[in-house]
Amino acid sequence: MPTDANDALPAGDAQALSLQRMALSIEEINARIARLALALGVSLQTEGVLSGLLQEPPAQTEARPFQSTPERRVAGKWLELRGLLVLRYGVEKRYVDQVGVSLTRQILVETEAHMLREGFQSGADGIDLHRLFDGP
């Protein structure tokens, strides 16, 4: 008896399902990144902005009872954006290790095309596929 849904599928179908899950995962991360950037009024289309976000230490908050303030909510969004960027880079590296550069590229290209159809602008999630795969 199969212990996993993938065990019941032929190898090709299992790989296709795995790739589909990978694409959905990265798409959800990218969409959230794009939404946070839009809410914060920051463009992730330049390397300098991305580098700054990744190098900036997380904001420290005072140890006191929780009180939701506009400043605290904005700081939380910046922290989430930074965390999602770091997470995405780790996920992309894991995908390259698992399925190779070609399939990872295909996943990212299809994800970007889907996000464009959903109304996001190209690069809103901070990924420049040409720079990523073809160099500067």
Sequence and secondary structure as in RCSB ss.txt:
>XXXX:A:sequence
MPTDANDALPAGDAQALSLQRMALSIEEINARIARLALALGVSLQTEGVLSGLLQEPPAQTEARPFQSTPERRVA
GKWLELRGLLVLRYGVEKRYVDQVGVSLTRQILVETEAHMLREGFQSGADGIDLHRLFDGP
>XXXX:A:secstr
  SSGGGGS HHHHHHHHHHHHHHHHHHHHHHHHHHHHHHT    SHHHHHHHHHS      SSS    HHHHHH
HHHHHHHHHHHHHHHHHHHHHHHH HHHHHHHHHHHHHHHHHTT  TTTTS  HHHHHH  
